[in-house]
Amino acid sequence: MKNNYPGVIVHCSDSSFGNAQIIENWHKQRGWKDIGYHLVILNGQVENNTYLDFMDGEVEMGRDWDMAGAHAKGYNDYLGICMIGVNSFTNKQFEMLAKVLKSLMEKYNWSLENILFHYEISSKTCPNFDKKWFLEKFMQV
C-alpha cells in the first residue's frame, strides 16, 4: 500500500444509486482503465429505486491503493472517496465518511487541511454538501 498520500478528496457519484462495480463500469465505458476512486461509501441503493438498509453506509474498495487515482485533475496522487448520491446523503454515509477520514488522519498523520472536497479544487459543486457543516456535525471540529 502506498504510504505517502498528501491527502484525500471527497466526491459524490452524482447518481442516486450505485456501488464500486457500477462506477467502475461507468468509468471503463469512458475509456478509463479502472474505477477512479479508492473507496466508495454506499447509500443502500445499489439498484435504482431499491433500498437495502444493510448496505447503507457500507464501504467498498475501488481502485487499488497502490495505483494513482483518476478522480481530480492535478490531484490524482490523493486518495479519492466517492459518496453514492447526488445532493442527498444518509446519516449512515456521513458517519462512515467521518470514521474513514478520522482513520486516515491517524494512519497518515494528517490534519484537516489534508481533507479536500472536490469543489475546493475545481469549478464543480461535488460532493454537494458543505465541508464546514460536515466537519462540525460529524467530525466534531
Chimera marker file (.cmm) of the C-alpha trace (Angstrom):
<marker_set name="trace">
<marker id="1" x="0.000" y="0.000" z="0.000" r="1" g="1" b="0" radius="0.5"/>
<marker id="2" x="1.251" y="3.472" z="-0.867" r="1" g="1" b="0" radius="0.5"/>
<marker id="3" x="2.337" y="5.375" z="2.226" r="1" g="1" b="0" radius="0.5"/>
<marker id="4" x="2.797" y="8.922" z="1.002" r="1" g="1" b="0" radius="0.5"/>
<marker id="5" x="-0.633" y="10.262" z="0.097" r="1" g="1" b="0" radius="0.5"/>
<marker id="6" x="-0.739" y="14.036" z="0.563" r="1" g="1" b="0" radius="0.5"/>
<marker id="7" x="-4.432" y="13.864" z="1.428" r="1" g="1" b="0" radius="0.5"/>
<marker id="8" x="-7.886" y="12.735" z="0.413" r="1" g="1" b="0" radius="0.5"/>
<marker id="9" x="-10.530" y="14.235" z="-1.858" r="1" g="1" b="0" radius="0.5"/>
<marker id="10" x="-14.223" y="13.636" z="-1.186" r="1" g="1" b="0" radius="0.5"/>
<marker id="11" x="-16.554" y="13.264" z="-4.173" r="1" g="1" b="0" radius="0.5"/>
<marker id="12" x="-20.126" y="12.230" z="-4.912" r="1" g="1" b="0" radius="0.5"/>
<marker id="13" x="-21.243" y="9.855" z="-7.644" r="1" g="1" b="0" radius="0.5"/>
<marker id="14" x="-23.863" y="12.297" z="-8.985" r="1" g="1" b="0" radius="0.5"/>
<marker id="15" x="-26.202" y="9.302" z="-9.193" r="1" g="1" b="0" radius="0.5"/>
<marker id="16" x="-28.983" y="8.216" z="-6.842" r="1" g="1" b="0" radius="0.5"/>
<marker id="17" x="-27.723" y="4.623" z="-6.781" r="1" g="1" b="0" radius="0.5"/>
<marker id="18" x="-24.563" y="2.645" z="-7.367" r="1" g="1" b="0" radius="0.5"/>
<marker id="19" x="-21.615" y="0.796" z="-5.920" r="1" g="1" b="0" radius="0.5"/>
<marker id="20" x="-17.936" y="0.356" z="-6.759" r="1" g="1" b="0" radius="0.5"/>
<marker id="21" x="-18.623" y="-2.129" z="-9.560" r="1" g="1" b="0" radius="0.5"/>
<marker id="22" x="-21.219" y="0.094" z="-11.221" r="1" g="1" b="0" radius="0.5"/>
<marker id="23" x="-18.902" y="3.116" z="-11.052" r="1" g="1" b="0" radius="0.5"/>
<marker id="24" x="-16.044" y="1.014" z="-12.415" r="1" g="1" b="0" radius="0.5"/>
<marker id="25" x="-18.276" y="0.042" z="-15.354" r="1" g="1" b="0" radius="0.5"/>
<marker id="26" x="-19.211" y="3.695" z="-15.951" r="1" g="1" b="0" radius="0.5"/>
<marker id="27" x="-15.555" y="4.735" z="-15.866" r="1" g="1" b="0" radius="0.5"/>
<marker id="28" x="-14.478" y="1.933" z="-18.204" r="1" g="1" b="0" radius="0.5"/>
<marker id="29" x="-17.228" y="2.980" z="-20.645" r="1" g="1" b="0" radius="0.5"/>
<marker id="30" x="-15.472" y="6.377" z="-20.696" r="1" g="1" b="0" radius="0.5"/>
<marker id="31" x="-12.224" y="4.663" z="-21.680" r="1" g="1" b="0" radius="0.5"/>
<marker id="32" x="-10.606" y="4.596" z="-18.247" r="1" g="1" b="0" radius="0.5"/>
<marker id="33" x="-8.613" y="1.555" z="-17.112" r="1" g="1" b="0" radius="0.5"/>
<marker id="34" x="-10.374" y="1.234" z="-13.749" r="1" g="1" b="0" radius="0.5"/>
<marker id="35" x="-12.638" y="2.985" z="-11.272" r="1" g="1" b="0" radius="0.5"/>
<marker id="36" x="-11.169" y="6.375" z="-10.426" r="1" g="1" b="0" radius="0.5"/>
<marker id="37" x="-11.881" y="6.300" z="-6.674" r="1" g="1" b="0" radius="0.5"/>
<marker id="38" x="-10.127" y="4.281" z="-3.990" r="1" g="1" b="0" radius="0.5"/>
<marker id="39" x="-13.197" y="3.963" z="-1.730" r="1" g="1" b="0" radius="0.5"/>
<marker id="40" x="-16.950" y="4.151" z="-2.303" r="1" g="1" b="0" radius="0.5"/>
<marker id="41" x="-19.452" y="4.778" z="0.508" r="1" g="1" b="0" radius="0.5"/>
<marker id="42" x="-22.848" y="3.291" z="-0.329" r="1" g="1" b="0" radius="0.5"/>
<marker id="43" x="-26.282" y="4.797" z="0.331" r="1" g="1" b="0" radius="0.5"/>
<marker id="44" x="-28.176" y="1.489" z="0.326" r="1" g="1" b="0" radius="0.5"/>
<marker id="45" x="-29.401" y="1.908" z="-3.246" r="1" g="1" b="0" radius="0.5"/>
<marker id="46" x="-27.314" y="-0.400" z="-5.382" r="1" g="1" b="0" radius="0.5"/>
<marker id="47" x="-30.073" y="-0.511" z="-7.984" r="1" g="1" b="0" radius="0.5"/>
<marker id="48" x="-32.371" y="2.343" z="-8.897" r="1" g="1" b="0" radius="0.5"/>
<marker id="49" x="-35.385" y="2.585" z="-6.539" r="1" g="1" b="0" radius="0.5"/>
<marker id="50" x="-34.254" y="-0.359" z="-4.371" r="1" g="1" b="0" radius="0.5"/>
<marker id="51" x="-33.108" y="0.444" z="-0.823" r="1" g="1" b="0" radius="0.5"/>
<marker id="52" x="-31.174" y="-2.145" z="1.203" r="1" g="1" b="0" radius="0.5"/>
<marker id="53" x="-30.651" y="-0.892" z="4.758" r="1" g="1" b="0" radius="0.5"/>
<marker id="54" x="-27.744" y="-3.254" z="5.466" r="1" g="1" b="0" radius="0.5"/>
<marker id="55" x="-25.764" y="-1.639" z="2.616" r="1" g="1" b="0" radius="0.5"/>
<marker id="56" x="-26.365" y="1.955" z="3.714" r="1" g="1" b="0" radius="0.5"/>
<marker id="57" x="-23.072" y="3.393" z="4.959" r="1" g="1" b="0" radius="0.5"/>
<marker id="58" x="-21.012" y="0.394" z="3.856" r="1" g="1" b="0" radius="0.5"/>
<marker id="59" x="-17.592" y="0.999" z="2.303" r="1" g="1" b="0" radius="0.5"/>
<marker id="60" x="-16.421" y="-0.773" z="-0.832" r="1" g="1" b="0" radius="0.5"/>
<marker id="61" x="-12.896" y="-0.848" z="-2.157" r="1" g="1" b="0" radius="0.5"/>
<marker id="62" x="-12.404" y="0.739" z="-5.531" r="1" g="1" b="0" radius="0.5"/>
<marker id="63" x="-9.088" y="1.347" z="-7.242" r="1" g="1" b="0" radius="0.5"/>
<marker id="64" x="-6.095" y="-0.460" z="-5.786" r="1" g="1" b="0" radius="0.5"/>
<marker id="65" x="-4.368" y="1.775" z="-3.246" r="1" g="1" b="0" radius="0.5"/>
<marker id="66" x="-1.033" y="1.229" z="-4.987" r="1" g="1" b="0" radius="0.5"/>
<marker id="67" x="-2.426" y="2.979" z="-8.075" r="1" g="1" b="0" radius="0.5"/>
<marker id="68" x="-2.760" y="6.721" z="-8.512" r="1" g="1" b="0" radius="0.5"/>
<marker id="69" x="-6.357" y="7.860" z="-8.515" r="1" g="1" b="0" radius="0.5"/>
<marker id="70" x="-8.316" y="9.131" z="-11.502" r="1" g="1" b="0" radius="0.5"/>
<marker id="71" x="-10.735" y="11.439" z="-9.742" r="1" g="1" b="0" radius="0.5"/>
<marker id="72" x="-9.399" y="15.015" z="-9.673" r="1" g="1" b="0" radius="0.5"/>
<marker id="73" x="-7.209" y="16.623" z="-12.314" r="1" g="1" b="0" radius="0.5"/>
<marker id="74" x="-3.897" y="17.606" z="-10.776" r="1" g="1" b="0" radius="0.5"/>
<marker id="75" x="-4.691" y="15.769" z="-7.537" r="1" g="1" b="0" radius="0.5"/>
<marker id="76" x="-4.631" y="12.121" z="-8.525" r="1" g="1" b="0" radius="0.5"/>
<marker id="77" x="-1.850" y="11.457" z="-6.028" r="1" g="1" b="0" radius="0.5"/>
<marker id="78" x="-4.553" y="11.956" z="-3.377" r="1" g="1" b="0" radius="0.5"/>
<marker id="79" x="-6.870" y="9.197" z="-2.221" r="1" g="1" b="0" radius="0.5"/>
<marker id="80" x="-10.350" y="9.513" z="-3.707" r="1" g="1" b="0" radius="0.5"/>
<marker id="81" x="-13.530" y="8.738" z="-1.757" r="1" g="1" b="0" radius="0.5"/>
<marker id="82" x="-16.886" y="8.712" z="-3.518" r="1" g="1" b="0" radius="0.5"/>
<marker id="83" x="-20.205" y="9.062" z="-1.699" r="1" g="1" b="0" radius="0.5"/>
<marker id="84" x="-23.062" y="7.493" z="-3.673" r="1" g="1" b="0" radius="0.5"/>
<marker id="85" x="-25.686" y="10.182" z="-4.183" r="1" g="1" b="0" radius="0.5"/>
<marker id="86" x="-26.436" y="13.461" z="-5.920" r="1" g="1" b="0" radius="0.5"/>
<marker id="87" x="-27.266" y="16.010" z="-3.228" r="1" g="1" b="0" radius="0.5"/>
<marker id="88" x="-28.986" y="13.899" z="-0.582" r="1" g="1" b="0" radius="0.5"/>
<marker id="89" x="-26.914" y="11.578" z="1.577" r="1" g="1" b="0" radius="0.5"/>
<marker id="90" x="-27.779" y="9.404" z="4.555" r="1" g="1" b="0" radius="0.5"/>
<marker id="91" x="-26.610" y="9.816" z="8.133" r="1" g="1" b="0" radius="0.5"/>
<marker id="92" x="-25.008" y="6.379" z="7.856" r="1" g="1" b="0" radius="0.5"/>
<marker id="93" x="-22.938" y="7.627" z="4.916" r="1" g="1" b="0" radius="0.5"/>
<marker id="94" x="-21.860" y="10.765" z="6.774" r="1" g="1" b="0" radius="0.5"/>
<marker id="95" x="-20.994" y="8.739" z="9.876" r="1" g="1" b="0" radius="0.5"/>
<marker id="96" x="-18.922" y="6.301" z="7.829" r="1" g="1" b="0" radius="0.5"/>
<marker id="97" x="-17.174" y="9.115" z="5.963" r="1" g="1" b="0" radius="0.5"/>
<marker id="98" x="-16.215" y="10.662" z="9.316" r="1" g="1" b="0" radius="0.5"/>
<marker id="99" x="-14.959" y="7.294" z="10.578" r="1" g="1" b="0" radius="0.5"/>
<marker id="100" x="-12.887" y="6.711" z="7.425" r="1" g="1" b="0" radius="0.5"/>
<marker id="101" x="-11.450" y="10.237" z="7.461" r="1" g="1" b="0" radius="0.5"/>
<marker id="102" x="-10.508" y="10.004" z="11.149" r="1" g="1" b="0" radius="0.5"/>
<marker id="103" x="-8.812" y="6.671" z="10.478" r="1" g="1" b="0" radius="0.5"/>
<marker id="104" x="-6.875" y="8.109" z="7.526" r="1" g="1" b="0" radius="0.5"/>
<marker id="105" x="-5.874" y="11.161" z="9.571" r="1" g="1" b="0" radius="0.5"/>
<marker id="106" x="-4.460" y="8.881" z="12.244" r="1" g="1" b="0" radius="0.5"/>
<marker id="107" x="-2.772" y="6.490" z="9.811" r="1" g="1" b="0" radius="0.5"/>
<marker id="108" x="-1.089" y="9.189" z="7.713" r="1" g="1" b="0" radius="0.5"/>
<marker id="109" x="-0.692" y="11.808" z="10.467" r="1" g="1" b="0" radius="0.5"/>
<marker id="110" x="-2.878" y="14.255" z="8.550" r="1" g="1" b="0" radius="0.5"/>
<marker id="111" x="-4.628" y="17.380" z="9.756" r="1" g="1" b="0" radius="0.5"/>
<marker id="112" x="-7.947" y="18.734" z="8.493" r="1" g="1" b="0" radius="0.5"/>
<marker id="113" x="-6.022" y="20.589" z="5.777" r="1" g="1" b="0" radius="0.5"/>
<marker id="114" x="-5.330" y="17.216" z="4.135" r="1" g="1" b="0" radius="0.5"/>
<marker id="115" x="-9.068" y="16.653" z="3.632" r="1" g="1" b="0" radius="0.5"/>
<marker id="116" x="-10.362" y="18.336" z="0.483" r="1" g="1" b="0" radius="0.5"/>
<marker id="117" x="-13.795" y="18.391" z="-1.063" r="1" g="1" b="0" radius="0.5"/>
<marker id="118" x="-13.792" y="18.288" z="-4.869" r="1" g="1" b="0" radius="0.5"/>
<marker id="119" x="-15.363" y="21.756" z="-5.103" r="1" g="1" b="0" radius="0.5"/>
<marker id="120" x="-12.311" y="23.220" z="-3.335" r="1" g="1" b="0" radius="0.5"/>
<marker id="121" x="-10.022" y="22.361" z="-6.252" r="1" g="1" b="0" radius="0.5"/>
<marker id="122" x="-12.345" y="22.649" z="-9.256" r="1" g="1" b="0" radius="0.5"/>
<marker id="123" x="-15.342" y="24.561" z="-10.532" r="1" g="1" b="0" radius="0.5"/>
<marker id="124" x="-17.600" y="21.644" z="-9.563" r="1" g="1" b="0" radius="0.5"/>
<marker id="125" x="-20.078" y="21.552" z="-6.659" r="1" g="1" b="0" radius="0.5"/>
<marker id="126" x="-19.142" y="17.961" z="-5.815" r="1" g="1" b="0" radius="0.5"/>
<marker id="127" x="-19.720" y="16.403" z="-3.303" r="1" g="1" b="0" radius="0.5"/>
<marker id="128" x="-22.749" y="18.691" z="-2.995" r="1" g="1" b="0" radius="0.5"/>
<marker id="129" x="-22.623" y="19.187" z="0.773" r="1" g="1" b="0" radius="0.5"/>
<marker id="130" x="-20.825" y="21.784" z="2.849" r="1" g="1" b="0" radius="0.5"/>
<marker id="131" x="-17.449" y="20.841" z="4.282" r="1" g="1" b="0" radius="0.5"/>
<marker id="132" x="-17.733" y="23.134" z="7.314" r="1" g="1" b="0" radius="0.5"/>
<marker id="133" x="-21.159" y="21.705" z="8.193" r="1" g="1" b="0" radius="0.5"/>
<marker id="134" x="-19.873" y="18.139" z="7.807" r="1" g="1" b="0" radius="0.5"/>
<marker id="135" x="-16.758" y="18.736" z="9.922" r="1" g="1" b="0" radius="0.5"/>
<marker id="136" x="-18.763" y="20.389" z="12.709" r="1" g="1" b="0" radius="0.5"/>
<marker id="137" x="-21.631" y="17.897" z="12.757" r="1" g="1" b="0" radius="0.5"/>
<marker id="138" x="-19.855" y="14.598" z="12.121" r="1" g="1" b="0" radius="0.5"/>
<marker id="139" x="-16.192" y="15.175" z="12.995" r="1" g="1" b="0" radius="0.5"/>
<marker id="140" x="-16.888" y="17.478" z="15.973" r="1" g="1" b="0" radius="0.5"/>
<marker id="141" x="-14.356" y="20.125" z="14.987" r="1" g="1" b="0" radius="0.5"/>
<link id1="1" id2="2" r="1" g="1" b="0" radius="0.2"/>
<link id1="2" id2="3" r="1" g="1" b="0" radius="0.2"/>
<link id1="3" id2="4" r="1" g="1" b="0" radius="0.2"/>
<link id1="4" id2="5" r="1" g="1" b="0" radius="0.2"/>
<link id1="5" id2="6" r="1" g="1" b="0" radius="0.2"/>
<link id1="6" id2="7" r="1" g="1" b="0" radius="0.2"/>
<link id1="7" id2="8" r="1" g="1" b="0" radius="0.2"/>
<link id1="8" id2="9" r="1" g="1" b="0" radius="0.2"/>
<link id1="9" id2="10" r="1" g="1" b="0" radius="0.2"/>
<link id1="10" id2="11" r="1" g="1" b="0" radius="0.2"/>
<link id1="11" id2="12" r="1" g="1" b="0" radius="0.2"/>
<link id1="12" id2="13" r="1" g="1" b="0" radius="0.2"/>
<link id1="13" id2="14" r="1" g="1" b="0" radius="0.2"/>
<link id1="14" id2="15" r="1" g="1" b="0" radius="0.2"/>
<link id1="15" id2="16" r="1" g="1" b="0" radius="0.2"/>
<link id1="16" id2="17" r="1" g="1" b="0" radius="0.2"/>
<link id1="17" id2="18" r="1" g="1" b="0" radius="0.2"/>
<link id1="18" id2="19" r="1" g="1" b="0" radius="0.2"/>
<link id1="19" id2="20" r="1" g="1" b="0" radius="0.2"/>
<link id1="20" id2="21" r="1" g="1" b="0" radius="0.2"/>
<link id1="21" id2="22" r="1" g="1" b="0" radius="0.2"/>
<link id1="22" id2="23" r="1" g="1" b="0" radius="0.2"/>
<link id1="23" id2="24" r="1" g="1" b="0" radius="0.2"/>
<link id1="24" id2="25" r="1" g="1" b="0" radius="0.2"/>
<link id1="25" id2="26" r="1" g="1" b="0" radius="0.2"/>
<link id1="26" id2="27" r="1" g="1" b="0" radius="0.2"/>
<link id1="27" id2="28" r="1" g="1" b="0" radius="0.2"/>
<link id1="28" id2="29" r="1" g="1" b="0" radius="0.2"/>
<link id1="29" id2="30" r="1" g="1" b="0" radius="0.2"/>
<link id1="30" id2="31" r="1" g="1" b="0" radius="0.2"/>
<link id1="31" id2="32" r="1" g="1" b="0" radius="0.2"/>
<link id1="32" id2="33" r="1" g="1" b="0" radius="0.2"/>
<link id1="33" id2="34" r="1" g="1" b="0" radius="0.2"/>
<link id1="34" id2="35" r="1" g="1" b="0" radius="0.2"/>
<link id1="35" id2="36" r="1" g="1" b="0" radius="0.2"/>
<link id1="36" id2="37" r="1" g="1" b="0" radius="0.2"/>
<link id1="37" id2="38" r="1" g="1" b="0" radius="0.2"/>
<link id1="38" id2="39" r="1" g="1" b="0" radius="0.2"/>
<link id1="39" id2="40" r="1" g="1" b="0" radius="0.2"/>
<link id1="40" id2="41" r="1" g="1" b="0" radius="0.2"/>
<link id1="41" id2="42" r="1" g="1" b="0" radius="0.2"/>
<link id1="42" id2="43" r="1" g="1" b="0" radius="0.2"/>
<link id1="43" id2="44" r="1" g="1" b="0" radius="0.2"/>
<link id1="44" id2="45" r="1" g="1" b="0" radius="0.2"/>
<link id1="45" id2="46" r="1" g="1" b="0" radius="0.2"/>
<link id1="46" id2="47" r="1" g="1" b="0" radius="0.2"/>
<link id1="47" id2="48" r="1" g="1" b="0" radius="0.2"/>
<link id1="48" id2="49" r="1" g="1" b="0" radius="0.2"/>
<link id1="49" id2="50" r="1" g="1" b="0" radius="0.2"/>
<link id1="50" id2="51" r="1" g="1" b="0" radius="0.2"/>
<link id1="51" id2="52" r="1" g="1" b="0" radius="0.2"/>
<link id1="52" id2="53" r="1" g="1" b="0" radius="0.2"/>
<link id1="53" id2="54" r="1" g="1" b="0" radius="0.2"/>
<link id1="54" id2="55" r="1" g="1" b="0" radius="0.2"/>
<link id1="55" id2="56" r="1" g="1" b="0" radius="0.2"/>
<link id1="56" id2="57" r="1" g="1" b="0" radius="0.2"/>
<link id1="57" id2="58" r="1" g="1" b="0" radius="0.2"/>
<link id1="58" id2="59" r="1" g="1" b="0" radius="0.2"/>
<link id1="59" id2="60" r="1" g="1" b="0" radius="0.2"/>
<link id1="60" id2="61" r="1" g="1" b="0" radius="0.2"/>
<link id1="61" id2="62" r="1" g="1" b="0" radius="0.2"/>
<link id1="62" id2="63" r="1" g="1" b="0" radius="0.2"/>
<link id1="63" id2="64" r="1" g="1" b="0" radius="0.2"/>
<link id1="64" id2="65" r="1" g="1" b="0" radius="0.2"/>
<link id1="65" id2="66" r="1" g="1" b="0" radius="0.2"/>
<link id1="66" id2="67" r="1" g="1" b="0" radius="0.2"/>
<link id1="67" id2="68" r="1" g="1" b="0" radius="0.2"/>
<link id1="68" id2="69" r="1" g="1" b="0" radius="0.2"/>
<link id1="69" id2="70" r="1" g="1" b="0" radius="0.2"/>
<link id1="70" id2="71" r="1" g="1" b="0" radius="0.2"/>
<link id1="71" id2="72" r="1" g="1" b="0" radius="0.2"/>
<link id1="72" id2="73" r="1" g="1" b="0" radius="0.2"/>
<link id1="73" id2="74" r="1" g="1" b="0" radius="0.2"/>
<link id1="74" id2="75" r="1" g="1" b="0" radius="0.2"/>
<link id1="75" id2="76" r="1" g="1" b="0" radius="0.2"/>
<link id1="76" id2="77" r="1" g="1" b="0" radius="0.2"/>
<link id1="77" id2="78" r="1" g="1" b="0" radius="0.2"/>
<link id1="78" id2="79" r="1" g="1" b="0" radius="0.2"/>
<link id1="79" id2="80" r="1" g="1" b="0" radius="0.2"/>
<link id1="80" id2="81" r="1" g="1" b="0" radius="0.2"/>
<link id1="81" id2="82" r="1" g="1" b="0" radius="0.2"/>
<link id1="82" id2="83" r="1" g="1" b="0" radius="0.2"/>
<link id1="83" id2="84" r="1" g="1" b="0" radius="0.2"/>
<link id1="84" id2="85" r="1" g="1" b="0" radius="0.2"/>
<link id1="85" id2="86" r="1" g="1" b="0" radius="0.2"/>
<link id1="86" id2="87" r="1" g="1" b="0" radius="0.2"/>
<link id1="87" id2="88" r="1" g="1" b="0" radius="0.2"/>
<link id1="88" id2="89" r="1" g="1" b="0" radius="0.2"/>
<link id1="89" id2="90" r="1" g="1" b="0" radius="0.2"/>
<link id1="90" id2="91" r="1" g="1" b="0" radius="0.2"/>
<link id1="91" id2="92" r="1" g="1" b="0" radius="0.2"/>
<link id1="92" id2="93" r="1" g="1" b="0" radius="0.2"/>
<link id1="93" id2="94" r="1" g="1" b="0" radius="0.2"/>
<link id1="94" id2="95" r="1" g="1" b="0" radius="0.2"/>
<link id1="95" id2="96" r="1" g="1" b="0" radius="0.2"/>
<link id1="96" id2="97" r="1" g="1" b="0" radius="0.2"/>
<link id1="97" id2="98" r="1" g="1" b="0" radius="0.2"/>
<link id1="98" id2="99" r="1" g="1" b="0" radius="0.2"/>
<link id1="99" id2="100" r="1" g="1" b="0" radius="0.2"/>
<link id1="100" id2="101" r="1" g="1" b="0" radius="0.2"/>
<link id1="101" id2="102" r="1" g="1" b="0" radius="0.2"/>
<link id1="102" id2="103" r="1" g="1" b="0" radius="0.2"/>
<link id1="103" id2="104" r="1" g="1" b="0" radius="0.2"/>
<link id1="104" id2="105" r="1" g="1" b="0" radius="0.2"/>
<link id1="105" id2="106" r="1" g="1" b="0" radius="0.2"/>
<link id1="106" id2="107" r="1" g="1" b="0" radius="0.2"/>
<link id1="107" id2="108" r="1" g="1" b="0" radius="0.2"/>
<link id1="108" id2="109" r="1" g="1" b="0" radius="0.2"/>
<link id1="109" id2="110" r="1" g="1" b="0" radius="0.2"/>
<link id1="110" id2="111" r="1" g="1" b="0" radius="0.2"/>
<link id1="111" id2="112" r="1" g="1" b="0" radius="0.2"/>
<link id1="112" id2="113" r="1" g="1" b="0" radius="0.2"/>
<link id1="113" id2="114" r="1" g="1" b="0" radius="0.2"/>
<link id1="114" id2="115" r="1" g="1" b="0" radius="0.2"/>
<link id1="115" id2="116" r="1" g="1" b="0" radius="0.2"/>
<link id1="116" id2="117" r="1" g="1" b="0" radius="0.2"/>
<link id1="117" id2="118" r="1" g="1" b="0" radius="0.2"/>
<link id1="118" id2="119" r="1" g="1" b="0" radius="0.2"/>
<link id1="119" id2="120" r="1" g="1" b="0" radius="0.2"/>
<link id1="120" id2="121" r="1" g="1" b="0" radius="0.2"/>
<link id1="121" id2="122" r="1" g="1" b="0" radius="0.2"/>
<link id1="122" id2="123" r="1" g="1" b="0" radius="0.2"/>
<link id1="123" id2="124" r="1" g="1" b="0" radius="0.2"/>
<link id1="124" id2="125" r="1" g="1" b="0" radius="0.2"/>
<link id1="125" id2="126" r="1" g="1" b="0" radius="0.2"/>
<link id1="126" id2="127" r="1" g="1" b="0" radius="0.2"/>
<link id1="127" id2="128" r="1" g="1" b="0" radius="0.2"/>
<link id1="128" id2="129" r="1" g="1" b="0" radius="0.2"/>
<link id1="129" id2="130" r="1" g="1" b="0" radius="0.2"/>
<link id1="130" id2="131" r="1" g="1" b="0" radius="0.2"/>
<link id1="131" id2="132" r="1" g="1" b="0" radius="0.2"/>
<link id1="132" id2="133" r="1" g="1" b="0" radius="0.2"/>
<link id1="133" id2="134" r="1" g="1" b="0" radius="0.2"/>
<link id1="134" id2="135" r="1" g="1" b="0" radius="0.2"/>
<link id1="135" id2="136" r="1" g="1" b="0" radius="0.2"/>
<link id1="136" id2="137" r="1" g="1" b="0" radius="0.2"/>
<link id1="137" id2="138" r="1" g="1" b="0" radius="0.2"/>
<link id1="138" id2="139" r="1" g="1" b="0" radius="0.2"/>
<link id1="139" id2="140" r="1" g="1" b="0" radius="0.2"/>
<link id1="140" id2="141" r="1" g="1" b="0" radius="0.2"/>
</marker_set>
